[in-house]
């Protein structure tokens, strides 16, 4: 497996599983399986974008 590790909110996590604040990832940059590339990119991009926007609004 290669790529960045992410959680269900598409937040990048470090080797200890701790969230790296403000860093989101999805699609081919995220680690894990490489099947369903376009669908995975679209879904994870939407998840990451919505969570990043919510974080920005929260301040």
Long-range contacts (C-beta under 8 A, 24 or more apart in sequence): 1-31, 1-32, 2-31, 3-28, 3-29, 3-30, 3-31, 3-32, 4-29, 4-30, 4-31, 5-30, 5-31, 6-30, 6-31, 6-44, 8-47, 9-47, 9-48, 9-51, 10-44, 10-47, 10-48, 10-51, 11-51, 22-52, 22-55, 24-48, 24-49, 24-51, 24-52
